Structures are given as C-alpha cells and as structure tokens.
Amino acid sequence: MIDQQTPLRGGAPRLPVRPRTGRFLVLAVVFVCAACGLVYELELVALASYLIGDSVTQASVVLSVMVFAMGIGSLLAKRLRTRAAVGFGLLEAALALVGGSSALILYASFAWLGESRYALVGFSLAIGILIGAEIPLLMTLIQRVDRQDAGGAVADLFAADYVGALVGGLAFPFLLLPMMGQLTGALFTGAVNAAAGLALVLWVFRRDLNPRSRLLLVVVNGVVIALLATASVLVDDFERAARRAVYGDEVRVAVRTGLQEIVLTGRGSGALDLYLDGRLRVSSRDEYRFHEALVHPAMKGAHRRVLILGGGDGLAAREVLRYPDVASVVVIELDPAVTRLARTDPALSRLNGRAFEDPRVTTVAADAFTWLRTSRDRFDVVISDLPDPEITASTKLYSAEFYGLVAGALEPYGRLVVHAGPPSSRPTTFWTVEASVRAGGLATRPYGVGGRLIGFAAGPDRVAGSAEAPWDRGFVLAARKPVGSLGLDPGAPALRTLGERELTAGRSAVENVRQRGVPPSTLVHPRY
C-alpha cells in the first residue's frame, strides 16, 4: 500500500483528495473560469456598444482581438507548466483584477478622457492572453490528479469549458445585468473568479506549494478580492461622478433599465436634455423643429387614428394632439420606463404637453416590429419616431420587411412618415431608408428641415449634438399612392422637398452599393 506522502512518478507528491474528487474539482473550476471569462467578454462588448456605438464593430474588435490574444496566452503558458499550481493561482488573480475592473476603467476613460477605444483594445488583449493561458495549466493540473490519456483529459476540459461559457453567457443578460448592473456585475464576477482559483490550488494542490508560495497566493488573491469588494462599495459614488463628467451637473434622472440607460438633465437652466444610452434623443432647445417636421406633413389628410412607433417621450404625440379631430393615438414604445418618465417627470411632462394624460392616447410596451406582425388594426397615419438609423440595434426597424408591415397597417389612403437621418452628412443612410420604404410597397416624398443635430453621443466636452448644418434632418413621407404637397401648421419650420437631381443621385448611390453584394439591412450603417 502506498502512503499518501509517497511521491508519484516525476517527483510530485500524492494529492490530499481521491483522484475522482480531484478531477471533479478541477472540472468545476474550469466551468467557473469559463463562465467568468465569457462574462468579461460580453461586458466589454456591451459597454463598448454603449460608450462608442455601432455594436457590430465593437463586437468584432473585442472577439477578434481576444481570440488572437488567447493564442498568445497559450504559448506563454508553457513557461508556467513546471509550476502549474502556483502559476494558475496567480493567473486567476490577474484575470480577476483585469476582467473585474475592465468595465470600471472603460467607463472612466470615456467620462474623463473622452476616449475608450484604446482601453477597449487593451483590455481585450490582456483578458484574452490570460484566458488563453488557463487551459494549458489546467491540462497539466488535471493530469496530476488523474493520469488518464491526454485525449480524454482534453475532452473533459473542453466540455466543462463550453458548458461554463453557456452558463456565463446566459447569466450575463438575465441575472448580472438586471440584478447588479454592468459595473457591479463585472466586479462580482472578478471576485468569484479569484476565489475559485485560490480554492482549487489551496485545497487540491496544496502539497505542491511550499510555505512561501502558499503565502504569496493567499496575499495576492486576498488583495485582489479586497480591491474588487471596495470598488463595488464605491461604485455608486463613481457612477455619479462619471455621470457628472459626461452629462454635467444638472442631472435630474439617471436610471438603467433592462434595455438601456436613461438620463434626463436640466434643472435651473431651463433647458431639458434626454439621453438614451448616452445619445442625445431630445433637447428642449430645438426639439420642436424635429417633431413638427416629423408629424405635420403626415397629418395632411385623414388622421382620425394615428400610430406612433417609438416616441415614448410624448413629443410626437403632443404634435398629433394639436388636431382636435384625432380620435385615438397608439404609442408603441419598447421601454416602458421612457413613457413612465415622460408621464411623471414634471419638466418632461410639461414639455410634451402632458400628452399621456389625454384619454385618446394609449401606450403599449412592445417591440414595434413584433407588434406590427401580430396587430390587425388599421391607421390613417403612422409616425416612425424610432432611434437613429445609424444605431445597429435599430437596423431591422429600417428594413423593407418592416415597411411592408407598416404598409399593411395603413388604411388605403393612409400616410407614413419616417425619420431617415441627415441627407447631407449621411446620404447613403438616408437614401437607403428611402429605398427600403419604396421596397415595402409605398410611394415616397423625401424632405428635409434645418436645425441642430440630435442623436450623437454625450461626452466630457458637452458639445456633442450642437453643430448647426443646413437641412440636416431628413424625413421620408410615404403612401400607397404618390404623395402630394407637404402640409405644415403656420409657424412650423420651413421644409424643403428634395429635388429630382438629389433623388436620382441618392438612389443611384444606393443601387451601386447594393450591386456590390452588401445586404440591404446593413446599408443604414454609416461605414457604407
């Protein structure tokens, strides 16, 4: 009988647990580390999409850099295999610190430096290297526990890794974000990561450690967990300070819902600004230019029943309700928190004329695309007051399929109006939206109106969205039959119908891009 202290082949001491137990514990830690690693990855993508915009590009950058870095990490791990237990314990401490603090530092770089792209690439590279170094070390450790064949060990490790990734991927949107938010969720994940790595090494592989190594691991991981715990306690103060740096000192409301961050600014200055996920959605200084130009042309004609897609701020509904013969208004807003804020905040409800208190107005919390697919109602006017078409997440709401659904919801004589982005600075985006409306079976009448730009991200310099440009807001008026003259109430901003030369040039540009094989649903993205 071999004593438990008898060294095994290669000079390694016998483990303090049975092989089957040790193997289970190693695989359990692989599961936890994989879940944490995917949370870090998703955290970077989500926060970069919020801070920088264009979620497709940000996801591509994070994923490609991380996969590349994982290969580098696997090569670097060769140097640690001779002391796999110590190396793994220190590696998990480093990964917990870098991954857990990544969201905090990304947000800080955006708030105080105005730039987070370089930090995003740096964290993607660092986290990828550390994740890539895990598997070689875990492979060495599991073979210390149970000297099975290499193929079987690899299969077990990757099975635990993939299942952990699945759990982490589901936990991020359904548990961590709703319960903790992005910053606290990342810090909590880092603490779990560090604790799991330390527990495995100190329990299963403690006989591989000399007293000095054991003390080093305890101190390093303890410091990391303490730092993450301290940061989680101070995260609310940090968010308030960062929010002041981004939005100024007059923040009225700041709330993160399950869908987005909503910030309403303006107290004593008289100006009111509404930001959704960092992008200026409404400014009381000039919102009338946008909403009057959006609503009134479509209201020339029958308008007893009106459907507003988006418009949870109530400002489009305010303009619709100026017509006394309107019988009903249905507002489809994805995030009920926006309509709740528009109804309850004194300043915002005053700006929208308390539109949601009007008995003719009905609000529905739903995705506009899904709602149109299931609704059998018909409307005289449909007003598309949706997020800017350059935002990737809203692309489906500017597709030909979407406008086909809208056409089906219109009465035979009904009208649709769409905010299509600025024709001057993003002509391809504008004309692609116009072409998509035509592809949905409607005749179009593009037009524009001048004023400030709305929809750009907030930033420390506080100048985003303040530039003046001629005819910088573009709209598309559409109907089943050719659209006649544009109608406006007296005093509304002057509209300009885009001429035949612009129509021909814009449509030709879109057709040329489509001939290159670019999917129509991606043409609203500004890179094209």
C-alpha positions as CSV (number, residue, x, y, z in Angstrom):
1,M,0.0,0.0,0.0
2,I,1.4,3.4,-1.0
3,D,1.4,6.1,1.7
4,Q,-0.3,9.4,0.8
5,Q,3.0,11.2,1.2
6,T,4.8,8.8,-1.2
7,P,5.9,10.8,-4.3
8,L,4.5,9.7,-7.6
9,R,6.3,9.4,-10.9
10,G,8.0,12.6,-11.7
11,G,8.6,13.6,-8.1
12,A,5.2,15.1,-7.4
13,P,3.7,14.4,-4.0
14,R,0.4,12.5,-3.8
15,L,-2.7,14.7,-3.7
16,P,-4.8,15.1,-0.5
17,V,-8.0,14.0,-2.3
18,R,-9.1,11.0,-4.2
19,P,-8.5,11.2,-8.0
20,R,-12.1,11.2,-8.8
21,T,-12.8,14.0,-6.3
22,G,-9.8,16.0,-7.6
23,R,-10.8,15.6,-11.2
24,F,-14.4,16.8,-10.3
25,L,-13.0,19.9,-8.5
26,V,-10.7,20.8,-11.4
27,L,-13.5,20.5,-13.9
28,A,-15.8,22.5,-11.6
29,V,-13.2,25.3,-11.6
30,V,-12.8,25.1,-15.3
31,F,-16.6,25.6,-15.5
32,V,-16.5,28.7,-13.2
33,C,-13.5,30.2,-15.0
34,A,-15.1,29.7,-18.4
35,A,-18.3,31.4,-17.2
36,C,-16.3,34.3,-15.8
37,G,-14.3,34.6,-19.0
38,L,-17.4,34.9,-21.2
39,V,-18.9,37.5,-18.8
40,Y,-15.8,39.6,-19.2
41,E,-16.1,39.3,-23.0
42,L,-19.8,40.2,-23.1
43,E,-19.2,43.0,-20.6
44,L,-16.6,44.6,-22.9
45,V,-18.9,44.3,-25.9
46,A,-22.0,45.7,-24.1
47,L,-20.1,48.6,-22.6
48,A,-18.2,49.4,-25.8
49,S,-21.5,49.4,-27.7
50,Y,-23.0,51.8,-25.2
51,L,-19.9,54.2,-25.0
52,I,-18.8,54.1,-28.6
53,G,-21.8,52.9,-30.5
54,D,-22.0,50.5,-33.5
55,S,-22.3,47.2,-31.7
56,V,-21.3,45.1,-34.7
57,T,-17.9,46.8,-35.0
58,Q,-17.3,46.7,-31.3
59,A,-18.2,43.0,-31.0
60,S,-15.9,42.3,-34.0
61,V,-13.0,44.1,-32.4
62,V,-13.4,42.5,-29.0
63,L,-13.9,39.0,-30.3
64,S,-11.1,39.1,-32.9
65,V,-8.5,40.6,-30.5
66,M,-9.4,38.2,-27.7
67,V,-9.2,35.1,-29.9
68,F,-5.8,36.3,-31.2
69,A,-4.6,37.0,-27.7
70,M,-5.8,33.6,-26.4
71,G,-3.3,32.0,-28.9
72,I,-0.5,34.2,-27.4
73,G,-1.5,33.2,-23.9
74,S,-1.4,29.5,-24.7
75,L,2.2,29.9,-25.9
76,L,3.2,32.0,-22.9
77,A,1.7,29.4,-20.5
78,K,4.5,26.9,-21.5
79,R,6.8,28.7,-19.1
80,L,4.5,28.1,-16.2
81,R,3.8,24.4,-16.6
82,T,6.6,23.3,-14.4
83,R,4.9,25.2,-11.5
84,A,1.4,24.8,-12.7
85,A,-0.4,25.2,-9.3
86,V,1.3,28.4,-8.4
87,G,1.1,29.7,-12.0
88,F,-2.7,29.0,-12.1
89,G,-3.4,30.7,-8.8
90,L,-1.5,33.9,-9.8
91,L,-3.1,33.8,-13.3
92,E,-6.6,33.7,-11.9
93,A,-5.8,36.6,-9.6
94,A,-4.5,38.7,-12.5
95,L,-7.6,37.7,-14.6
96,A,-10.0,38.6,-11.8
97,L,-8.4,42.0,-11.3
98,V,-8.2,42.9,-15.0
99,G,-11.5,41.5,-16.0
100,G,-13.4,42.7,-12.9
101,S,-12.1,46.2,-13.2
102,S,-12.4,46.5,-17.0
103,A,-15.9,48.0,-17.1
104,L,-15.0,50.5,-14.4
105,I,-11.9,51.7,-16.2
106,L,-13.6,51.8,-19.6
107,Y,-16.3,54.0,-18.2
108,A,-13.7,56.2,-16.5
109,S,-11.7,56.6,-19.7
110,F,-14.9,57.7,-21.6
111,A,-16.1,60.0,-18.8
112,W,-12.8,61.9,-18.1
113,L,-10.7,61.3,-21.3
114,G,-13.5,61.2,-23.8
115,E,-12.0,58.2,-25.5
116,S,-12.4,54.5,-24.7
117,R,-11.3,52.7,-27.9
118,Y,-7.7,52.2,-26.8
119,A,-8.7,51.0,-23.4
120,L,-11.1,48.5,-25.1
121,V,-8.4,47.0,-27.3
122,G,-6.0,46.9,-24.3
123,F,-8.4,45.0,-22.1
124,S,-9.5,42.7,-24.9
125,L,-5.8,41.8,-25.4
126,A,-5.0,41.4,-21.7
127,I,-8.1,39.3,-20.9
128,G,-7.5,37.2,-24.0
129,I,-3.9,36.4,-23.0
130,L,-4.9,35.4,-19.5
131,I,-7.8,33.2,-20.7
132,G,-5.6,31.6,-23.3
133,A,-3.1,30.6,-20.6
134,E,-5.7,28.8,-18.5
135,I,-6.2,25.7,-20.5
136,P,-2.6,24.6,-20.7
137,L,-2.2,25.0,-17.0
138,L,-5.4,23.2,-16.2
139,M,-4.4,20.4,-18.6
140,T,-1.2,19.9,-16.5
141,L,-3.2,20.0,-13.3
142,I,-5.9,17.5,-14.3
143,Q,-3.2,15.1,-15.4
144,R,-1.6,15.4,-11.9
145,V,-5.0,14.4,-10.4
146,D,-5.9,11.6,-12.8
147,R,-3.3,10.2,-15.2
148,Q,-5.8,9.5,-17.9
149,D,-4.8,9.7,-21.6
150,A,-4.3,13.2,-23.0
151,G,-7.3,12.9,-25.4
152,G,-9.7,12.1,-22.6
153,A,-8.4,14.9,-20.4
154,V,-8.7,17.4,-23.3
155,A,-12.3,16.3,-23.9
156,D,-13.3,16.7,-20.3
157,L,-11.7,20.1,-20.0
158,F,-13.3,21.5,-23.2
159,A,-16.7,20.0,-22.2
160,A,-16.6,21.8,-18.9
161,D,-15.3,24.9,-20.6
162,Y,-18.1,25.1,-23.1
163,V,-20.8,24.4,-20.6
164,G,-19.4,27.1,-18.4
165,A,-19.4,29.5,-21.3
166,L,-23.1,28.7,-21.9
167,V,-24.0,29.4,-18.3
168,G,-21.9,32.6,-18.3
169,G,-23.5,33.8,-21.5
170,L,-27.0,33.3,-20.1
171,A,-26.2,34.7,-16.7
172,F,-24.9,38.0,-18.0
173,P,-28.1,39.3,-19.6
174,F,-30.6,37.5,-17.4
175,L,-29.0,37.7,-13.9
176,L,-26.0,40.0,-13.7
177,L,-27.2,43.0,-15.7
178,P,-30.8,43.2,-14.2
179,M,-29.6,42.5,-10.6
180,M,-26.3,44.3,-10.4
181,G,-25.7,46.4,-13.5
182,Q,-22.6,46.4,-15.7
183,L,-20.0,47.7,-13.2
184,T,-21.0,45.8,-10.1
185,G,-21.6,42.7,-12.2
186,A,-18.1,42.8,-13.5
187,L,-16.6,43.3,-10.1
188,F,-18.6,40.4,-8.6
189,T,-17.5,38.1,-11.5
190,G,-13.9,39.0,-10.8
191,A,-14.2,38.2,-7.1
192,V,-15.8,34.8,-7.9
193,N,-13.0,34.1,-10.4
194,A,-10.3,34.8,-7.9
195,A,-11.9,32.8,-5.1
196,A,-12.4,29.7,-7.3
197,G,-8.8,29.7,-8.5
198,L,-7.4,30.1,-5.0
199,A,-9.7,27.5,-3.5
200,L,-8.7,24.9,-6.1
201,V,-4.9,25.4,-5.6
202,L,-5.1,25.6,-1.8
203,W,-7.3,22.5,-1.4
204,V,-6.3,20.1,-4.1
205,F,-2.7,21.1,-4.9
206,R,-1.6,22.5,-1.5
207,R,1.2,19.8,-1.3
208,D,2.7,21.2,-4.5
209,L,3.2,24.5,-2.7
210,N,6.0,25.5,-0.3
211,P,5.1,27.9,2.5
212,R,6.4,30.9,0.6
213,S,4.2,30.1,-2.5
214,R,1.2,29.5,-0.3
215,L,1.6,32.8,1.4
216,L,2.1,34.6,-1.9
217,L,-1.1,33.1,-3.3
218,V,-3.2,34.0,-0.3
219,V,-1.9,37.6,-0.1
220,V,-2.2,38.3,-3.9
221,N,-5.7,36.8,-4.2
222,G,-6.8,38.4,-0.9
223,V,-5.7,41.8,-2.1
224,V,-7.5,41.4,-5.4
225,I,-10.7,40.3,-3.8
226,A,-10.4,43.2,-1.3
227,L,-9.9,45.7,-4.1
228,L,-12.9,44.4,-6.0
229,A,-15.1,44.4,-2.9
230,T,-14.0,48.0,-2.1
231,A,-14.7,49.1,-5.7
232,S,-18.2,47.5,-5.5
233,V,-19.0,49.5,-2.4
234,L,-17.8,52.8,-4.0
235,V,-19.3,52.1,-7.4
236,D,-22.4,54.2,-6.9
237,D,-20.2,57.3,-6.0
238,F,-18.1,56.5,-9.0
239,E,-21.1,56.4,-11.3
240,R,-22.4,59.7,-10.0
241,A,-19.0,61.4,-10.5
242,A,-18.6,59.9,-14.0
243,R,-22.2,60.9,-14.9
244,R,-21.5,64.5,-13.9
245,A,-18.3,64.4,-16.0
246,V,-20.3,63.2,-19.0
247,Y,-23.6,65.0,-18.6
248,G,-22.8,68.0,-16.5
249,D,-24.0,68.9,-13.0
250,E,-27.7,69.2,-13.9
251,V,-28.7,65.5,-13.9
252,R,-32.4,65.2,-13.0
253,V,-32.9,61.5,-13.5
254,A,-30.4,58.7,-14.2
255,V,-31.7,55.1,-14.3
256,R,-30.6,51.9,-16.0
257,T,-33.5,49.7,-17.1
258,G,-33.2,46.2,-18.5
259,L,-32.9,47.8,-22.0
260,Q,-30.9,51.0,-21.7
261,E,-29.6,53.8,-19.6
262,I,-32.0,56.8,-19.4
263,V,-30.5,60.2,-18.3
264,L,-32.6,63.4,-18.1
265,T,-30.6,66.6,-17.5
266,G,-31.6,70.2,-16.8
267,R,-32.7,71.8,-13.6
268,G,-32.2,75.5,-13.2
269,S,-31.0,76.4,-16.7
270,G,-34.4,75.9,-18.3
271,A,-33.0,73.5,-21.0
272,L,-34.0,69.9,-20.8
273,D,-32.0,67.1,-22.5
274,L,-33.0,63.4,-22.7
275,Y,-30.2,60.8,-23.3
276,L,-30.8,57.2,-24.1
277,D,-27.7,55.0,-23.8
278,G,-25.5,58.1,-24.0
279,R,-27.1,59.5,-27.1
280,L,-29.0,62.8,-27.1
281,R,-32.5,61.9,-28.0
282,V,-34.4,65.1,-27.1
283,S,-33.3,68.7,-26.4
284,S,-35.9,71.2,-25.4
285,R,-33.9,73.9,-27.2
286,D,-34.9,72.7,-30.6
287,E,-37.0,69.6,-30.4
288,Y,-39.9,71.5,-31.9
289,R,-38.0,71.7,-35.2
290,F,-37.8,67.9,-35.4
291,H,-41.2,66.9,-34.1
292,E,-43.2,69.5,-36.1
293,A,-41.4,68.5,-39.3
294,L,-41.9,64.8,-38.5
295,V,-45.6,65.0,-37.7
296,H,-47.4,67.7,-39.6
297,P,-46.7,66.6,-43.2
298,A,-48.2,63.2,-42.5
299,M,-51.3,64.8,-40.9
300,K,-52.5,66.5,-44.1
301,G,-55.4,64.3,-44.9
302,A,-57.4,61.8,-42.8
303,H,-55.9,61.4,-39.4
304,R,-58.5,60.1,-37.0
305,R,-56.5,57.1,-36.0
306,V,-52.7,57.6,-35.5
307,L,-50.0,55.1,-34.7
308,I,-46.6,56.4,-33.3
309,L,-43.7,53.9,-33.4
310,G,-41.3,54.9,-30.7
311,G,-42.0,58.3,-29.3
312,G,-42.0,57.3,-25.7
313,D,-41.0,60.9,-24.8
314,G,-44.5,62.0,-25.8
315,L,-43.4,64.9,-28.0
316,A,-44.7,63.4,-31.3
317,A,-48.0,62.7,-29.5
318,R,-48.1,66.3,-28.4
319,E,-48.0,67.4,-32.1
320,V,-50.6,64.9,-33.1
321,L,-53.0,66.0,-30.4
322,R,-52.9,69.6,-31.8
323,Y,-55.5,68.3,-34.3
324,P,-58.9,68.3,-32.5
325,D,-60.4,65.7,-34.8
326,V,-57.9,63.0,-33.8
327,A,-59.9,60.2,-32.2
328,S,-57.1,57.8,-31.0
329,V,-53.3,57.7,-30.7
330,V,-51.4,54.5,-30.1
331,V,-47.8,54.8,-28.9
332,I,-45.6,51.7,-29.3
333,E,-42.5,52.1,-27.1
334,L,-40.1,49.3,-26.3
335,D,-39.0,50.6,-22.9
336,P,-41.9,51.4,-20.6
337,A,-39.5,53.3,-18.4
338,V,-39.4,56.1,-21.0
339,T,-43.1,56.6,-21.2
340,R,-43.3,56.4,-17.4
341,L,-40.6,59.2,-17.1
342,A,-42.4,61.2,-19.8
343,R,-45.6,60.9,-17.7
344,T,-44.2,61.6,-14.2
345,D,-41.3,63.9,-14.5
346,P,-42.7,67.5,-14.1
347,A,-40.3,69.1,-16.7
348,L,-40.6,66.4,-19.3
349,S,-44.4,66.1,-19.0
350,R,-44.7,69.9,-19.3
351,L,-42.5,69.8,-22.4
352,N,-44.7,67.1,-24.0
353,G,-47.9,69.0,-23.1
354,R,-48.9,66.1,-20.7
355,A,-49.8,64.1,-23.8
356,F,-50.1,60.8,-21.9
357,E,-52.8,62.2,-19.7
358,D,-55.0,62.6,-22.8
359,P,-57.7,59.8,-22.8
360,R,-57.2,59.4,-26.6
361,V,-53.6,58.2,-26.1
362,T,-52.8,54.5,-25.4
363,T,-49.3,53.3,-24.7
364,V,-48.1,49.8,-25.5
365,A,-44.7,48.5,-24.2
366,A,-43.6,46.3,-27.1
367,D,-41.1,45.9,-29.9
368,A,-42.6,47.8,-33.0
369,F,-41.6,45.0,-35.4
370,T,-43.2,42.3,-33.4
371,W,-46.3,44.3,-32.6
372,L,-46.9,45.1,-36.3
373,R,-46.7,41.4,-37.1
374,T,-49.5,40.5,-34.7
375,S,-51.7,43.6,-34.9
376,R,-54.8,43.7,-37.1
377,D,-55.6,47.3,-36.5
378,R,-55.5,49.9,-39.3
379,F,-54.4,53.5,-39.1
380,D,-54.8,56.7,-41.1
381,V,-51.3,57.9,-40.1
382,V,-48.2,56.0,-39.0
383,I,-45.3,58.1,-37.5
384,S,-42.0,56.4,-37.1
385,D,-40.2,58.2,-34.3
386,L,-37.6,55.5,-33.8
387,P,-33.9,55.6,-32.8
388,D,-31.4,57.0,-35.3
389,P,-30.9,54.6,-38.3
390,E,-27.1,54.6,-37.7
391,I,-27.6,52.6,-34.5
392,T,-27.0,49.0,-35.4
393,A,-29.6,47.6,-32.9
394,S,-32.4,49.5,-34.7
395,T,-31.5,48.3,-38.2
396,K,-34.5,45.9,-38.5
397,L,-36.8,48.9,-37.9
398,Y,-35.5,50.5,-41.2
399,S,-35.7,47.4,-43.4
400,A,-38.0,46.7,-46.3
401,E,-39.7,44.0,-44.3
402,F,-40.6,46.4,-41.6
403,Y,-42.0,48.9,-44.0
404,G,-44.0,46.1,-45.6
405,L,-45.6,45.5,-42.2
406,V,-46.3,49.3,-41.8
407,A,-47.9,49.3,-45.3
408,G,-50.2,46.5,-44.1
409,A,-51.2,48.6,-41.1
410,L,-52.2,51.7,-43.2
411,E,-55.6,52.4,-44.5
412,P,-55.8,52.6,-48.3
413,Y,-55.4,56.4,-48.1
414,G,-53.1,56.4,-45.1
415,R,-49.6,58.0,-44.8
416,L,-46.3,57.0,-43.2
417,V,-43.5,59.4,-42.2
418,V,-40.0,58.1,-41.2
419,H,-37.1,59.9,-39.7
420,A,-34.3,58.8,-42.1
421,G,-31.2,60.6,-40.8
422,P,-29.4,63.6,-42.2
423,P,-29.2,63.6,-46.1
424,S,-26.3,66.0,-46.1
425,S,-23.8,64.2,-43.8
426,R,-25.0,60.6,-44.2
427,P,-26.6,60.5,-47.7
428,T,-26.2,56.7,-48.1
429,T,-28.0,56.1,-44.9
430,F,-30.8,58.5,-45.8
431,W,-31.3,57.2,-49.3
432,T,-31.2,53.6,-48.2
433,V,-34.0,54.2,-45.8
434,E,-36.0,55.9,-48.7
435,A,-35.3,52.9,-51.0
436,S,-36.4,50.5,-48.2
437,V,-39.7,52.4,-47.8
438,R,-40.3,52.1,-51.6
439,A,-39.4,48.4,-51.4
440,G,-42.1,48.0,-48.8
441,G,-44.7,49.0,-51.5
442,L,-45.1,52.7,-50.8
443,A,-44.6,55.8,-52.9
444,T,-42.2,58.3,-51.2
445,R,-41.6,62.0,-50.9
446,P,-38.2,62.8,-49.2
447,Y,-37.8,66.1,-47.5
448,G,-35.5,67.9,-45.0
449,V,-35.5,70.5,-42.3
450,G,-32.6,72.5,-40.8
451,G,-31.5,72.7,-37.1
452,R,-29.3,71.1,-34.6
453,L,-28.2,67.5,-34.9
454,I,-29.8,65.1,-32.4
455,G,-28.6,61.6,-31.8
456,F,-24.9,61.9,-31.1
457,A,-23.2,60.6,-28.0
458,A,-22.7,62.6,-24.9
459,G,-19.1,63.4,-23.9
460,P,-17.0,65.3,-21.4
461,D,-16.7,68.3,-23.7
462,R,-20.5,68.6,-23.7
463,V,-20.6,69.8,-27.3
464,A,-21.9,66.6,-28.9
465,G,-25.0,67.3,-31.0
466,S,-24.7,71.0,-31.0
467,A,-23.5,71.7,-34.6
468,E,-25.7,73.6,-37.0
469,A,-26.0,72.3,-40.5
470,P,-28.4,73.1,-43.4
471,W,-31.2,70.6,-43.9
472,D,-29.5,68.2,-41.5
473,R,-32.7,66.3,-40.7
474,G,-34.1,64.1,-43.3
475,F,-37.6,62.5,-43.5
476,V,-39.5,60.3,-45.9
477,L,-43.2,60.8,-46.4
478,A,-44.9,57.8,-47.9
479,A,-48.3,56.5,-49.0
480,R,-49.8,53.8,-51.3
481,K,-50.3,56.5,-54.0
482,P,-47.9,59.3,-55.0
483,V,-47.6,61.9,-52.2
484,G,-48.8,65.4,-52.8
485,S,-47.7,68.7,-51.3
486,L,-46.2,68.8,-47.8
487,G,-48.5,70.3,-45.2
488,L,-47.5,72.3,-42.1
489,D,-49.2,74.3,-39.4
490,P,-48.4,78.1,-39.5
491,G,-45.2,78.8,-37.7
492,A,-43.7,75.4,-38.2
493,P,-40.1,75.2,-39.6
494,A,-39.8,75.5,-43.4
495,L,-39.5,72.2,-45.2
496,R,-37.6,71.5,-48.4
497,T,-38.6,68.8,-50.8
498,L,-35.5,67.1,-52.1
499,G,-35.2,67.8,-55.9
500,E,-35.1,65.4,-58.8
501,R,-31.3,65.7,-59.1
502,E,-30.9,64.7,-55.4
503,L,-33.4,61.9,-55.8
504,T,-31.6,60.5,-58.9
505,A,-28.1,60.8,-57.3
506,G,-29.1,59.3,-54.0
507,R,-31.0,56.4,-55.4
508,S,-28.1,55.7,-57.8
509,A,-25.6,55.7,-55.0
510,V,-27.7,53.1,-53.0
511,E,-28.1,50.9,-56.1
512,N,-24.4,51.0,-56.8
513,V,-23.6,49.8,-53.2
514,R,-26.3,47.1,-53.4
515,Q,-24.7,45.8,-56.6
516,R,-21.5,45.1,-54.6
517,G,-23.5,42.5,-52.7
518,V,-24.0,44.4,-49.5
519,P,-27.1,43.2,-47.7
520,P,-29.8,45.9,-47.7
521,S,-30.3,45.6,-43.9
522,T,-26.7,46.8,-43.3
523,L,-26.8,49.7,-45.7
524,V,-28.0,52.1,-43.0
525,H,-24.7,51.7,-41.3
526,P,-22.5,54.8,-41.8
527,R,-19.4,52.8,-43.0
528,Y,-21.1,52.4,-46.3
